[in-house]
């Protein structure tokens, strides 16, 4: 299990490793086949499609093209149903649609293709579904018994969040590698502070934006021993635990997988948004065998950094919704948004509710994170563009 976890973590910096991850996934959980992909909210094709050895062996070039495209428009029904279910949890496809018989499922060329291989039952899970991307994982099985065994496997609850976290981190790192030739300092221009933190909690490296955030002395600081201290004791303790857990994960020890933290500020402006992930530099771009906690900080109060352009285009926001997002991502509360736009608070709340639905976000912090993610120009190795 430890080797499998390290294989997943290494794929954040080596996306080609996901094919091997799926082979290990199938072996670990005793299933016949699986595939993984990213679905773009506003496009008709799936991106970064990868699959285990059984599908790779049997798929013709035309078949693979079909799978990469996501089958056809009818398959969107499956993706929509999956996006409305709990993430990082497997569902048997009939349960996903609340039907009793396979013939009652909506049409799917992808399902028909795997059925021709004797794989008549599918399970599926949404790994990540906040913002414009849906990361999906499908299992293909010869019968319902194999699918049921996967659904009842307790280790799935451990592995799926790790896969989700590695995909999220890989999306950011892949952006840097393909667009800017792998320099963390490029995140300065995007308004994202980056800290690399050791297993002992020591901040080993941080970029200029991180230094600017620390210089504000507004709820996030660094001690002389190069450790974090936050505005509240319980927040500091939570961040320390998250960093410890991220570093433990690199050694195959699974504890809590919470990766997001809002940090209150003395000034009272909108919180700092922190995320913590385990970083294993399998490509040796920093140092051979380098492992650490990768901590990013978004400061919504920093002007002219986050924009609404990406999220508006990807999520098909109206003009009014885009204007609201421009203020929301600055950390401005709904009442102040209403005052600035000369409309009622109820109007703004209705617009924010629509924005949350379209972006699959749950609160203002999620919208800010989605705006930061959609500002990064991400391209896959195959030439597909994520934004």
C-alpha positions, 0 to 999 in steps of 0.5 A: 500500500505504501508503494502504491501511495508513493506512486500516486504522489509521484504522478503529480510531478510525472503525469505519465505515471497515471497509467501505471497508477491505474494498473496498480489500482486494478491490482490492489483492488482486484478489478478488471479495468479502469480509466481516468479523465478530466472533463472540462465544464464548457467543452465537449471533450475529455482531457488527459484520458488514461487507462489501465492495461486491459483497455490499452490492449484492446482499444483501437485508435478509433476506440481510444479517440471515442473514449477521449472524446467522452463517447457522445453528447448522451454521455454528458448525462452520466457526467452531470449525474456524477457531478451531483453526487458526493466526491471521492466516493464510488457509485455503481452506475445503476445507483447513480441513476436510481434504476434497477436494470442495465437496460434502463441506463441512458445510452452511452457509446463508451459503455457499449464499447467496454461491454463488447470486451465483456465488461458489463458493469461500471462504477464511477467516482468524481475525484474533484468537482469544484470549479470548471473541472471534473476529474473522474475515475471509472471502473469497468467490471465483468459482473456486478459482484466485482463492482460490489466488492470494490464498493465495499472495499474500505481502503478506497476511502483512503486512496480516492482523496490521495488521488484527488489531491495529487491531481489538484497539485499536478494541475498547478505544477503542470501549468508551471512546467509547460508554460513557464519551464518549471519556476515556482517564482512565476507564481509571484505574478499570479498572486500566489504565495508558495512555501516548501515546508519540511517534515519538521515544520521548517519553511525551507523556501518561499517565493517573493509573493510569500515574503510580501504576505509575511511582511503584512504581519496580518495574521500570517507570520514566520518565527525565527526558527522558520515555522508558521505562526497564525493569528489564532492558536487553533489555526496555527495548530491546524496548519501544523497538523496539515503540514505534518500529515502531508509529510507523513503521506509521503512516507505512506502513512495516511492520517487526515487529508484535509488540505484547505484552511482559512486564516483570519487576519488582524485587519479584519479584511477577507481571510488568507486562503491556504492549501497544503499538499504533499509534493514528491519531486519525482522529476528531480527538478528541485532536487533528486528525491526531494519531498516536502509539504507544498503550501500555497497562500492566496491573498484576495485583498491584493489588487489587480492579481485575481481576475474574473475572466477565466471563471466567467468564460469557463462557467458561462457567467452572465455580465452581471454575474461576472461583475459580482465575481470581480468584487467577490474575489477581492474578498468583498462581502455581499452587502458591500457588493450590493452598495457598490453595484447600487442594487439590493442585497437580495439581488446580489445573494440571488446572483451569488447563488447562481454563481455558486451553482455554475462554478460548483463552488460552495462559498466565497472562498471556493470562488476565490480559489476557482478564480486563482486556478482559472487564471493559470494557463494550463496545457497538457502534454498532449496539447489540450488546453485546460483554460 
